[in-house]
Amino acid sequence: MTFGGFVGLSTFLPQFFHNQYQLTAIDAGNLAAAAAFTGSTLRPLGGYLADKLGGVRTLTVALAAVFVLYALASLLLPIGFTAMLFIIGMTFLGIGNGAVFQLVPQRFRTEIGVATGLVGAFGGIGGFLLPILMGYINLSFHSYTTGWVVLADFVFIALVVLRILVIVDSD
């Protein structure tokens, strides 16, 4: 969710800002770049927080924040609010990325290479599926609202699965 969401939004946001808010391609690209830059530079903070507070706790907070981001994005609020929302949201996706890579060696001690490869592969798949999904939903419903709700649902499911795995792992 975090890596695929980050890559997918980095690709999709310029088109979203252009189509939804009629921004020029340059302005839309600049807003998306600001969000991606912020998320990328704060990814190490996610690793640091995961080291200090725990990877599961950090990832839980990140996923909860991304769920709220997508839910608020479905409201298609004014551009100033939406731009800040995505900058903050991409920050949490970056923090979540850092937490995931803190968790991988703890959960897969002898399969670190395979596990990180799978994380990257699923992130790449999510990265190209997110723009396709959002484009298809926009064409079908003539609005991005449903797409943001669907993405929020996916993140909520990931959050629930994470919490269930923590409970199962502790038994």
ZIPEUR-V681188 format. One record per run of one state. SS is the DSSP state (A for helix, B for strand, O for the rest). FROM is the first residue (numbers start at 1). TO is the last residue. Records with the same first field share a line. If there is no record, write none. Layout:
SS=FROM-TO, FROM-TO
//
This chain:
O=1-1, 22-24, 42-42, 54-54, 74-78, 108-111, 142-144, 171-171
A=2-21, 25-41, 43-53, 55-73, 79-107, 112-141, 145-170
//
